[in-house]
């Protein structure tokens, strides 16, 4: 059984009737629609790059 990994950039829609589990991805100003599972990300390379950049920024702030 594969465990669902919820993406930290996933946002559930507030008032849209798009179906259960469907929402938006904050990685590209909310233009991508997704289910929030990182295993089924439409843009895995962009997600990795975004998260790597954020981790580097956090590392610089801690120094």
Beta strands, then each sheet from edge to edge (+ up, - down):
strand 1: 10-12
strand 2: 23-25
strand 3: 32-34
sheet 1: 1+ 2- 3+
end
